[in-house]
């Protein structure tokens, strides 16, 4: 099959006939069929069709260009345009399909390059946005696998630059009409690109730049769910260096104490805040903390909170954790915390923007949260009723005690004695003729452990009455049954010797290596039974030896 690595097979139809039947791409025609069209078009006119294409190897550059020309002509035809086909989406899907073929890596690169060409024709000043970013990422990944490190470095560098200017997140963008999708946010996508750039630099022998890209990927991953204040100050510093707007002043206390020194001090008081307000603003929600009203210390709160660096705001997809410190007039450090978890709706943590607003006599903190689903209005209590699950660390810490009777909490002897006892006997499931006269149980002869009749007697757990290979011994009218605890035992593995003079029987297990093997079990027949006419019967499924005794 030509679609499985350029192998030989049945000759497909002529390229022009295939092209006419493929105008409904990408909806009605599979990518494998389009790969076959590309391979057939890539073969030269004088090539023997009975031989494997490209002599069984990968297509050369000229063959790739011939195939790409036919596919591009088909996708740019009037019929394809009239039916609403997207050449860029088709080339992306074709490139992904060729990546799965063992010898079509170069052709996959050309498909992605063609997709970039079509994106450049229709982009409206944004360079193609996230669609161009994901195509450049695919180019970098394929180039890295096929040893084209310099090309991969160029593609990934362009991709990293577009990540900083593209709007929103790749998981929220409509990528090629739904033909391509990702669940990554902006920082997660950018961190992935930096890791790929580190691999390329390592392959090129530039270890210094490789470590720089790796450190950048770690920084981006940290900022994705880290402190929003730290992330915003870092972004403001970068903006200031590039000539942008200056960041908010960090400030210090009246005594000259910096926020860094304040966080290094030991707090004398810790408060858990419960009051706050919020405002739904369409795609965002603002959490508002009015210091004079919600901290219960009046206007003093606005006097001692003067810098955004006094705050630490950490967000996850379903939680907001706001912590801040200030030194009160009497000189003691107070730490406050507002924890909102779990949220009723999901947010995008890395987009969180904290702001310190208001007049010097009435300040407030506004934390702008970006909704994961921007079309849903938040109302009522934004915190869910169920409390967040606490993570358990270490061994042996459990939220609930282990249930009684488990391996971690076994039953005591007193608890076992209180358990209900089963009713009935070993003959409950026998025919009526089996029961006989069971009004009085047979007494156990001297020298034998007392056996309940007709109930089965279980071996005690501490001092066994029988050898270890015996599971239980039960007695009924005219019968004694011995259950063997060892598996896969047959009648030939048992040795039974009857002594009519003594009125006893000795039963031994002859399986080598079995627990208690060759240790005899001494049995006494029921009263009035004839030992000489005993009839043994082996029940394989239950591993039980039944000894029947005719009465004298």
KEKEBA-562745 format. One line per 2 residues: number of its first residue (from 0); for each residue x, y, z of C-alpha. Coordinates in nm, 3 decimals, m for minus. Example, Ala and Ser with C-alpha at 12.3 -4.5 7.8 and 13.67 -1.06 7.14 Angstrom:
2
0> 1.230,m0.450,0.780; 1.367,m0.106,0.714;
END
This chain:
552
0> 0.000,0.000,0.000; 0.149,0.332,m0.101;
2> 0.003,0.502,0.205; 0.199,0.265,0.433;
4> 0.551,0.387,0.365; 0.565,0.395,m0.016;
6> 0.530,0.018,m0.065; 0.427,m0.155,m0.385;
8> 0.067,m0.248,m0.455; m0.217,m0.204,m0.699;
10> m0.169,0.094,m0.926; m0.413,0.372,m0.832;
12> m0.616,0.573,m1.076; m0.472,0.856,m1.280;
14> m0.400,1.175,m1.084; m0.649,1.386,m1.278;
16> m0.928,1.135,m1.211; m0.838,1.125,m0.843;
18> m0.831,1.502,m0.828; m1.182,1.530,m0.972;
20> m1.316,1.289,m0.709; m1.142,1.470,m0.421;
22> m1.309,1.809,m0.442; m1.499,1.748,m0.120;
24> m1.183,1.738,0.091; m1.134,1.746,0.381;
26> m1.487,1.633,0.475; m1.565,1.344,0.242;
28> m1.217,1.214,0.162; m0.982,1.052,0.413;
30> m0.628,1.177,0.452; m0.495,0.836,0.349;
32> m0.664,0.880,0.011; m0.501,1.221,m0.023;
34> m0.164,1.071,0.067; m0.213,0.820,m0.214;
36> m0.288,1.107,m0.453; 0.030,1.285,m0.344;
38> 0.245,0.972,m0.389; 0.104,0.893,m0.731;
40> 0.152,1.252,m0.845; 0.507,1.258,m0.710;
42> 0.619,0.970,m0.935; 0.784,1.069,m1.262;
44> 0.604,1.008,m1.593; 0.853,0.751,m1.725;
46> 0.866,0.552,m1.400; 0.763,0.186,m1.416;
48> 0.434,0.159,m1.225; 0.492,m0.207,m1.149;
50> 0.800,m0.121,m0.940; 0.786,0.021,m0.585;
52> 0.770,0.402,m0.591; 1.097,0.590,m0.547;
54> 1.287,0.256,m0.556; 1.149,0.165,m0.215;
56> 1.298,0.471,m0.042; 1.174,0.818,0.052;
58> 1.081,1.060,m0.227; 1.346,1.313,m0.326;
60> 1.293,1.690,m0.329; 1.180,1.694,m0.695;
62> 0.922,1.421,m0.631; 0.790,1.606,m0.325;
64> 0.747,1.926,m0.528; 0.558,1.740,m0.803;
66> 0.317,1.594,m0.551; 0.269,1.924,m0.368;
68> 0.194,2.103,m0.696; m0.091,1.863,m0.777;
70> m0.243,1.886,m0.428; m0.216,2.266,m0.424;
72> m0.375,2.292,m0.769; m0.662,2.073,m0.656;
74> m0.724,2.272,m0.336; m0.705,2.606,m0.520;
76> m0.950,2.509,m0.793; m1.277,2.692,m0.839;
78> m1.480,2.390,m0.730; m1.283,2.361,m0.404;
80> m1.318,2.733,m0.330; m1.691,2.723,m0.410;
82> m1.740,2.433,m0.164; m1.568,2.626,0.118;
84> m1.253,2.416,0.150; m0.962,2.556,0.352;
86> m0.624,2.489,0.187; m0.431,2.570,0.506;
88> m0.640,2.327,0.715; m0.607,2.057,0.447;
90> m0.228,2.091,0.430; m0.204,2.076,0.811;
92> m0.410,1.755,0.821; m0.211,1.612,0.531;
94> 0.114,1.694,0.709; m0.005,1.520,1.026;
96> m0.103,1.213,0.820; 0.239,1.206,0.651;
98> 0.415,1.226,0.987; 0.276,0.879,1.063;
100> 0.438,0.732,0.749; 0.793,0.607,0.797;
102> 0.950,0.776,0.491; 0.740,1.089,0.436;
104> 0.893,1.324,0.695; 1.027,1.563,0.429;
106> 0.686,1.570,0.260; 0.525,1.653,0.598;
108> 0.756,1.954,0.631; 0.654,2.080,0.287;
110> 0.285,2.043,0.380; 0.332,2.260,0.689;
112> 0.528,2.516,0.487; 0.243,2.529,0.233;
114> m0.001,2.581,0.522; 0.207,2.878,0.637;
116> 0.197,3.024,0.285; m0.184,3.008,0.275;
118> m0.207,3.151,0.630; 0.008,3.448,0.525;
120> m0.230,3.519,0.236; m0.537,3.548,0.457;
122> m0.392,3.680,0.787; m0.514,4.026,0.882;
124> m0.207,4.185,1.038; m0.176,3.936,1.327;
126> 0.067,3.709,1.145; m0.176,3.418,1.157;
128> m0.224,3.413,1.536; m0.233,3.083,1.715;
130> m0.288,2.892,1.390; 0.054,3.001,1.269;
132> 0.202,2.921,1.611; 0.084,2.559,1.610;
134> 0.205,2.506,1.251; 0.547,2.643,1.346;
136> 0.549,2.411,1.646; 0.475,2.114,1.417;
138> 0.753,2.225,1.182; 0.997,2.247,1.473;
140> 0.901,1.902,1.603; 0.937,1.733,1.262;
142> 1.262,1.917,1.189; 1.399,1.805,1.525;
144> 1.315,1.442,1.452; 1.468,1.447,1.104;
146> 1.790,1.626,1.193; 1.712,1.964,1.038;
148> 1.825,2.148,1.350; 1.898,2.489,1.198;
150> 1.557,2.501,1.029; 1.391,2.384,1.351;
152> 1.572,2.658,1.544; 1.444,2.921,1.302;
154> 1.084,2.794,1.312; 1.073,2.768,1.691;
156> 1.224,3.113,1.736; 0.949,3.263,1.520;
158> 0.691,3.061,1.714; 0.819,3.194,2.048;
160> 0.793,3.550,1.921; 0.434,3.500,1.805;
162> 0.338,3.351,2.144; 0.414,3.683,2.310;
164> 0.188,3.883,2.076; m0.100,3.640,2.004;
166> m0.428,3.718,2.177; m0.592,3.484,2.426;
168> m0.492,3.121,2.463; m0.443,2.846,2.203;
170> m0.704,2.623,2.371; m0.967,2.895,2.320;
172> m0.880,2.964,1.955; m1.060,2.812,1.658;
174> m0.770,2.630,1.495; m0.835,2.544,1.129;
176> m1.208,2.506,1.176; m1.166,2.246,1.452;
178> m0.923,2.024,1.258; m0.653,2.097,1.518;
180> m0.700,2.149,1.892; m0.494,2.181,2.209;
182> m0.572,2.217,2.579; m0.270,2.436,2.657;
184> m0.280,2.793,2.784; m0.045,3.061,2.656;
186> 0.225,2.998,2.919; 0.197,2.621,2.891;
188> 0.237,2.644,2.514; 0.530,2.885,2.547;
190> 0.697,2.656,2.803; 0.669,2.365,2.559;
192> 0.831,2.573,2.284; 1.120,2.667,2.515;
194> 1.181,2.301,2.596; 1.195,2.221,2.224;
196> 1.437,2.510,2.168; 1.655,2.370,2.447;
198> 1.664,2.033,2.268; 1.762,2.196,1.938;
200> 2.044,2.393,2.100; 2.168,2.081,2.274;
202> 2.177,1.893,1.942; 2.371,2.183,1.787;
204> 2.622,2.174,2.074; 2.522,2.511,2.224;
206> 2.486,2.401,2.585; 2.474,2.755,2.725;
208> 2.165,2.854,2.524; 2.011,2.514,2.591;
210> 2.023,2.580,2.966; 1.887,2.932,2.912;
212> 1.583,2.798,2.725; 1.533,2.529,2.988;
214> 1.540,2.790,3.266; 1.288,3.000,3.073;
216> 1.053,2.703,3.039; 1.074,2.643,3.414;
218> 1.002,3.011,3.480; 0.694,3.002,3.257;
220> 0.564,2.686,3.424; 0.610,2.850,3.764;
222> 0.430,3.168,3.659; 0.136,2.969,3.520;
224> 0.009,2.897,3.874; 0.253,3.104,4.084;
226> 0.222,3.441,4.255; 0.026,3.680,4.034;
228> 0.188,3.983,4.202; 0.538,3.855,4.125;
230> 0.436,3.774,3.768; 0.285,4.120,3.716;
232> 0.587,4.301,3.860; 0.816,4.097,3.633;
234> 0.603,4.184,3.330; 0.598,4.552,3.431;
236> 0.975,4.552,3.464; 1.008,4.408,3.114;
238> 0.763,4.665,2.980; 0.956,4.948,3.145;
240> 1.284,4.828,2.992; 1.122,4.829,2.649;
242> 0.986,5.183,2.695; 0.636,5.094,2.817;
244> 0.434,5.224,3.110; 0.603,5.223,3.449;
246> 0.474,4.976,3.707; 0.286,5.064,4.020;
248> 0.515,5.199,4.295; 0.626,4.936,4.541;
250> 0.631,5.176,4.835; 0.738,5.120,5.196;
252> 0.603,5.179,5.544; 0.642,5.504,5.737;
254> 0.929,5.346,5.930; 1.113,5.274,5.607;
256> 1.036,4.900,5.607; 1.028,4.738,5.265;
258> 0.775,4.466,5.168; 1.059,4.214,5.151;
260> 1.149,4.285,5.514; 0.783,4.267,5.608;
262> 0.747,3.916,5.462; 1.067,3.809,5.639;
264> 0.926,3.911,5.979; 0.733,3.675,6.205;
266> 0.361,3.767,6.216; 0.219,3.823,6.565;
268> m0.142,3.785,6.447; m0.307,3.579,6.174;
270> m0.655,3.652,6.046; m0.880,3.442,5.820;
272> m1.097,3.681,5.622; m1.454,3.590,5.531;
274> m1.592,3.913,5.387; m1.535,4.033,5.033;
276> m1.731,4.149,4.729; m1.713,4.070,4.359;
278> m1.837,4.211,4.029; m1.909,4.020,3.712;
280> m1.765,4.208,3.416; m1.849,3.976,3.126;
282> m1.537,3.773,3.043; m1.381,3.860,3.380;
284> m1.476,3.873,3.749; m1.321,4.119,3.994;
286> m1.270,4.017,4.358; m1.279,4.335,4.568;
288> m1.130,4.364,4.917; m1.212,4.698,5.082;
290> m0.954,4.739,5.359; m1.150,4.987,5.573;
292> m1.465,4.773,5.559; m1.350,4.409,5.538;
294> m1.050,4.412,5.778; m1.241,4.551,6.079;
296> m0.965,4.793,6.181; m1.107,5.106,6.017;
298> m0.899,5.361,5.832; m0.580,5.225,5.984;
300> m0.589,4.948,5.718; m0.553,5.202,5.434;
302> m0.266,5.371,5.617; m0.056,5.057,5.668;
304> m0.123,4.893,5.327; 0.055,5.102,5.067;
306> 0.223,4.859,4.826; 0.110,4.576,4.600;
308> 0.422,4.385,4.707; 0.260,4.335,5.047;
310> 0.031,4.082,4.872; 0.071,3.730,4.741;
312> m0.205,3.611,4.509; m0.194,3.247,4.401;
314> m0.460,3.102,4.176; m0.543,2.759,4.040;
316> m0.821,2.653,3.810; m1.074,2.636,4.094;
318> m0.925,2.847,4.376; m0.801,3.196,4.470;
320> m0.563,3.242,4.765; m0.494,3.605,4.871;
322> m0.243,3.666,5.151; m0.099,3.997,5.268;
324> 0.090,4.148,5.562; 0.108,4.487,5.726;
326> 0.258,4.638,6.043; m0.001,4.803,6.262;
328> 0.042,5.124,6.456; 0.135,4.939,6.774;
330> 0.427,4.777,6.588; 0.306,4.416,6.551;
332> 0.292,4.241,6.214; m0.047,4.104,6.106;
334> m0.104,3.849,5.829; m0.444,3.816,5.661;
336> m0.569,3.550,5.425; m0.874,3.524,5.199;
338> m0.917,3.175,5.053; m1.189,3.113,4.795;
340> m1.200,2.741,4.719; m1.341,2.559,4.544;
342> m1.487,2.806,4.298; m1.815,2.727,4.127;
344> m1.662,2.806,3.789; m1.319,2.749,3.641;
346> m1.074,3.035,3.584; m0.751,3.082,3.387;
348> m0.487,3.122,3.663; m0.208,3.276,3.458;
350> m0.427,3.567,3.344; m0.503,3.690,3.698;
352> m0.432,4.062,3.744; m0.412,4.214,4.097;
354> m0.439,4.593,4.138; m0.410,4.825,4.441;
356> m0.660,5.106,4.395; m0.834,5.386,4.583;
358> m0.738,5.696,4.780; m0.477,5.699,5.058;
360> m0.757,5.709,5.314; m0.965,5.432,5.155;
362> m0.770,5.170,4.961; m0.890,4.843,4.810;
364> m0.745,4.542,4.634; m0.902,4.433,4.305;
366> m0.810,4.091,4.170; m0.932,4.044,3.815;
368> m1.005,3.678,3.733; m1.047,3.560,3.376;
370> m1.326,3.309,3.324; m1.259,2.979,3.154;
372> m1.607,2.999,2.998; m1.652,3.366,2.918;
374> m2.019,3.335,2.821; m2.148,3.231,3.166;
376> m2.251,3.500,3.415; m2.138,3.454,3.776;
378> m2.399,3.525,4.041; m2.473,3.427,4.399;
380> m2.202,3.259,4.603; m1.900,3.200,4.380;
382> m1.761,2.938,4.621; m1.902,2.585,4.601;
384> m2.059,2.422,4.906; m1.822,2.123,4.908;
386> m1.494,2.185,5.082; m1.172,2.119,4.889;
388> m1.013,1.782,4.950; m0.703,1.809,5.167;
390> m0.395,1.636,5.038; m0.252,1.371,5.266;
392> 0.125,1.363,5.306; 0.327,1.085,5.460;
394> 0.243,0.729,5.552; m0.029,0.635,5.795;
396> m0.232,0.958,5.773; m0.589,0.890,5.675;
398> m0.905,1.097,5.690; m1.106,0.802,5.832;
400> m1.014,0.517,6.063; m0.986,0.180,5.894;
402> m1.310,m0.025,5.916; m1.328,m0.292,6.184;
404> m1.232,m0.634,6.059; m0.983,m0.508,5.801;
406> m0.611,m0.588,5.790; m0.532,m0.251,5.949;
408> m0.794,m0.293,6.224; m0.848,m0.666,6.293;
410> m1.121,m0.799,6.523; m1.030,m0.894,6.878;
412> m1.115,m1.231,7.032; m1.409,m1.072,7.215;
414> m1.542,m0.927,6.887; m1.512,m1.267,6.717;
416> m1.702,m1.434,7.004; m1.988,m1.185,6.959;
418> m2.034,m1.269,6.590; m2.356,m1.462,6.504;
420> m2.324,m1.839,6.462; m2.463,m2.004,6.146;
422> m2.755,m2.241,6.189; m2.811,m2.579,6.021;
424> m2.576,m2.871,5.973; m2.378,m3.048,5.708;
426> m2.686,m3.240,5.589; m2.915,m2.941,5.524;
428> m2.863,m2.969,5.151; m2.904,m3.350,5.140;
430> m3.210,m3.554,5.041; m3.461,m3.639,5.313;
432> m3.338,m4.001,5.332; m2.995,m3.872,5.429;
434> m3.102,m3.703,5.753; m3.219,m4.011,5.943;
436> m3.253,m3.976,6.315; m3.066,m3.662,6.420;
438> m3.243,m3.599,6.745; m2.936,m3.690,6.952;
440> m2.582,m3.630,6.832; m2.339,m3.917,6.853;
442> m2.092,m3.895,7.140; m1.727,m3.880,7.053;
444> m1.527,m4.183,7.171; m1.249,m4.140,7.424;
446> m0.922,m4.015,7.285; m1.085,m3.819,7.002;
448> m1.151,m3.450,7.011; m1.518,m3.371,7.067;
450> m1.697,m3.333,6.733; m2.026,m3.156,6.694;
452> m2.286,m3.362,6.514; m2.408,m3.290,6.263;
454> m2.235,m2.950,6.236; m1.887,m2.924,6.087;
456> m1.620,m2.858,6.344; m1.365,m2.597,6.239;
458> m1.005,m2.622,6.348; m0.914,m2.363,6.616;
460> m0.672,m2.096,6.506; m0.425,m2.135,6.795;
462> m0.400,m2.510,6.884; m0.518,m2.730,6.593;
464> m0.688,m3.063,6.681; m0.590,m3.221,6.351;
466> m0.289,m3.217,6.120; m0.237,m2.902,5.914;
468> m0.356,m3.066,5.594; m0.706,m3.124,5.743;
470> m0.957,m2.849,5.680; m1.249,m2.986,5.886;
472> m1.409,m3.308,6.010; m1.786,m3.354,6.011;
474> m1.999,m3.643,6.129; m2.346,m3.744,6.019;
476> m2.553,m4.058,6.075; m2.354,m4.342,5.923;
478> m2.085,m4.115,5.777; m1.766,m3.926,5.856;
480> m1.646,m3.652,5.613; m1.290,m3.515,5.609;
482> m1.217,m3.193,5.415; m0.858,m3.167,5.284;
484> m0.703,m2.819,5.297; m0.431,m2.897,5.039;
486> m0.513,m2.823,4.672; m0.522,m3.068,4.381;
488> m0.546,m3.380,4.595; m0.680,m3.708,4.453;
490> m0.790,m4.028,4.625; m0.456,m4.189,4.544;
492> m0.282,m3.921,4.755; m0.458,m4.046,5.071;
494> m0.362,m4.353,5.279; m0.648,m4.496,5.489;
496> m0.586,m4.786,5.732; m0.873,m4.938,5.936;
498> m0.814,m5.125,6.264; m1.132,m5.330,6.342;
500> m0.990,m5.454,6.669; m0.928,m5.105,6.805;
502> m1.230,m4.958,6.628; m1.025,m4.673,6.473;
504> m0.907,m4.549,6.135; m0.584,m4.369,6.043;
506> m0.580,m4.130,5.747; m0.257,m3.981,5.609;
508> m0.173,m3.737,5.324; 0.102,m3.869,5.095;
510> 0.176,m3.544,4.905; 0.548,m3.459,4.948;
512> 0.613,m3.113,5.087; 0.256,m3.057,5.205;
514> 0.206,m2.902,5.547; 0.170,m3.183,5.803;
516> 0.222,m3.456,5.544; 0.243,m3.814,5.684;
518> 0.096,m3.692,6.013; m0.201,m3.927,6.070;
520> m0.556,m3.824,6.149; m0.718,m4.072,6.392;
522> m1.090,m4.120,6.326; m1.357,m4.315,6.512;
524> m1.658,m4.452,6.326; m2.011,m4.367,6.438;
526> m2.170,m4.586,6.704; m2.293,m4.913,6.567;
528> m2.092,m4.877,6.243; m1.900,m5.169,6.086;
530> m1.543,m5.061,6.008; m1.472,m5.365,5.792;
532> m1.749,m5.270,5.545; m1.652,m4.900,5.520;
534> m1.709,m4.740,5.174; m1.480,m4.439,5.090;
536> m1.590,m4.185,4.832; m1.382,m3.887,4.707;
538> m1.552,m3.562,4.603; m1.306,m3.379,4.378;
540> m1.478,m3.039,4.361; m1.502,m2.997,4.740;
542> m1.179,m3.188,4.817; m1.370,m3.402,5.069;
544> m1.334,m3.772,5.162; m1.664,m3.930,5.265;
546> m1.653,m4.253,5.467; m1.985,m4.439,5.474;
548> m2.048,m4.713,5.730; m2.326,m4.971,5.707;
550> m2.490,m5.040,6.043; m2.435,m5.378,6.210;
END
